Amino acid sequence: MLRKKIVAIFTVPVFMLGSLQVFAHPDEKASKTEKTGKAESVMDDAMITTRVKAKLLANPVVSSLNVSVGTTKGVVFLKGELQSDKEISAAVQDAHSIEGVVDVDGSGLKVNVNHHPIEDIVTTAKVKGVYIREKLFGDKDVSLMSIHVDTEDGVVQLSGEAENAAQGDNAKKLAESVKGVREVKSTVTVKK
């Protein structure tokens, strides 16, 4: 009985001290946050990596167990061997559609049967990923289903129909913003 009282006497002040430290010094807390900017960046990168891995696991097209994912300063690095161009495209597109992703480096991806240069596959997937991210998290009107994207030698070709002129313009501007795109050509028409 005496032992329980002694434990209680010492335990309560320790918990109180801990709670006081959490709530007592907001200025001290702010200075710690400034010092941990690098740690927050690492945490953001870890969160992006986790979200990309989860999205790849959920995608039935991608052999996600064959892809390793890493993130540094918002740039996602994909590495592994996949079965087709379609798998690589889906993996890069999924990664680029995650909020907070600055760029996707798919140079570590290899394909068993390759019909197109890997750089063009990655560029097309990045553009599609940017469209998805903009549709989900951005404020620009983008048509996901009716604008088609293809890349040849770094030149992105947009085709299809947009609901309005703004969608066509946004599609072109977003494609131009993707790292690795040399030029964007558009034959997108506006539905009448």
C-alpha positions in Angstrom: 0.0 0.0 0.0 2.8 2.4 0.9 4.6 1.5 -2.3 1.5 2.5 -4.4 1.4 5.8 -2.6 5.1 6.5 -3.3 4.7 5.6 -7.0 1.6 7.9 -7.2 3.4 10.8 -5.5 6.3 10.7 -8.0 4.3 9.8 -11.1 1.8 12.6 -10.9 4.3 15.5 -10.9 6.3 13.9 -13.7 3.1 13.8 -15.9 2.3 17.4 -14.9 5.8 18.5 -15.8 5.5 16.9 -19.2 2.2 18.6 -19.9 3.5 21.9 -18.8 6.4 21.6 -21.2 4.0 20.9 -24.0 1.8 23.9 -23.3 4.0 26.4 -21.4 6.4 27.9 -24.0 5.0 28.6 -27.4 8.1 30.7 -28.3 10.4 27.8 -27.4 8.2 25.5 -29.5 8.4 27.9 -32.5 12.2 28.1 -32.3 12.4 24.3 -32.2 10.2 24.2 -35.4 12.6 26.5 -37.2 15.5 24.3 -36.2 13.6 21.2 -37.4 12.9 22.4 -41.0 15.2 19.8 -42.3 13.5 17.1 -40.2 10.1 18.3 -41.5 11.4 18.0 -45.1 12.5 14.4 -44.4 9.1 13.8 -42.8 7.4 15.2 -45.9 9.6 13.1 -48.1 8.7 10.0 -46.1 5.0 10.8 -46.3 5.3 11.3 -50.1 7.2 7.9 -50.4 4.5 6.2 -48.4 1.7 7.7 -50.5 3.4 6.7 -53.7 4.0 3.1 -52.5 0.3 2.9 -51.4 -0.9 4.2 -54.8 1.4 1.7 -56.6 0.1 -1.2 -54.5 -3.5 -0.2 -55.3 -2.8 -0.1 -59.0 -3.5 -3.5 -60.6 -1.4 -2.5 -63.7 1.8 -2.1 -61.8 3.9 -4.9 -60.4 4.5 -2.7 -57.3 6.7 -5.3 -55.6 9.3 -4.8 -58.4 9.5 -1.0 -57.8 11.5 0.7 -55.1 10.5 4.2 -54.2 12.5 7.0 -52.6 11.9 10.7 -52.2 14.4 13.6 -51.7 13.2 17.2 -51.5 9.9 16.3 -53.2 11.5 14.4 -56.1 10.4 10.8 -56.3 12.9 8.3 -57.5 11.5 5.0 -59.0 13.8 2.0 -59.6 13.0 -1.5 -60.7 12.2 -3.8 -63.6 8.7 -3.9 -65.0 7.1 -6.0 -67.7 5.9 -3.3 -70.1 5.8 0.4 -71.2 2.2 0.5 -69.8 3.5 -0.5 -66.3 6.2 2.2 -66.3 3.8 4.8 -67.5 1.3 3.9 -64.8 4.0 3.9 -62.1 5.3 7.4 -63.1 1.8 8.7 -63.5 0.7 7.5 -60.1 3.8 9.0 -58.5 3.4 12.4 -60.2 -0.3 12.6 -59.2 0.6 12.7 -55.5 0.3 16.1 -53.8 3.7 17.5 -52.8 5.6 15.8 -55.6 8.0 18.2 -57.3 9.2 15.8 -60.0 9.5 12.1 -60.7 12.8 10.5 -61.8 12.0 7.3 -63.6 15.5 6.8 -65.0 16.0 3.8 -62.7 13.1 1.9 -64.3 13.8 -0.8 -66.8 11.3 -2.6 -69.0 11.5 -6.2 -70.4 9.7 -5.4 -73.6 10.2 -1.8 -74.8 8.5 -0.4 -77.8 9.2 3.3 -77.1 12.2 5.1 -75.5 11.9 5.1 -71.7 12.4 8.9 -71.6 9.3 9.4 -73.7 7.2 7.0 -71.7 8.3 8.8 -68.5 7.5 12.2 -69.9 4.0 11.2 -71.1 3.3 9.7 -67.7 4.6 12.9 -65.9 2.3 15.1 -68.0 -0.7 12.8 -67.2 0.2 12.8 -63.5 0.3 16.6 -63.4 -3.1 16.7 -65.0 -4.5 14.3 -62.3 -2.8 16.3 -59.5 -4.2 19.5 -60.9 -7.7 18.0 -61.2 -7.6 16.7 -57.6 -5.7 19.5 -55.8 -5.4 22.5 -58.1 -7.6 25.2 -59.3 -7.1 24.9 -63.1 -9.8 23.3 -65.2 -8.3 20.2 -66.9 -9.9 17.5 -69.0 -8.5 14.1 -67.9 -10.4 11.8 -70.2 -10.7 13.6 -73.5 -7.2 15.0 -74.0 -4.6 12.5 -75.2 -0.9 12.8 -74.5 1.9 11.3 -76.5 5.7 12.0 -76.5 8.3 11.5 -79.1 11.9 12.7 -78.6 10.8 15.0 -75.7 8.1 16.7 -77.8 4.6 16.3 -76.2 1.7 16.0 -78.6 -1.7 16.8 -77.2 -4.8 15.8 -79.1 -8.6 15.3 -78.5 -11.4 17.6 -77.4 -11.7 20.0 -74.5 -15.0 21.3 -73.1 -13.8 24.9 -73.4 -10.8 26.9 -74.6 -9.5 27.2 -71.0 -9.1 23.4 -70.7 -7.1 23.3 -73.9 -4.8 26.2 -72.7 -4.4 24.7 -69.3 -3.5 21.3 -70.7 -0.7 23.0 -72.8 0.6 25.2 -70.0 0.7 22.2 -67.5 2.5 20.0 -70.1 5.1 22.8 -70.7 5.7 23.0 -66.9 6.9 19.3 -66.8 10.6 18.8 -66.5 12.0 17.0 -69.6 9.5 18.4 -72.0 11.2 20.1 -74.9 8.2 21.4 -76.7 4.4 21.0 -76.6 2.3 20.7 -79.8 -1.5 20.8 -79.5 -4.2 19.9 -81.9 -6.8 19.9 -79.1 -10.2 21.2 -80.3 -13.1 22.7 -78.4 -16.4 20.8 -78.4 -19.2 22.7 -80.1 
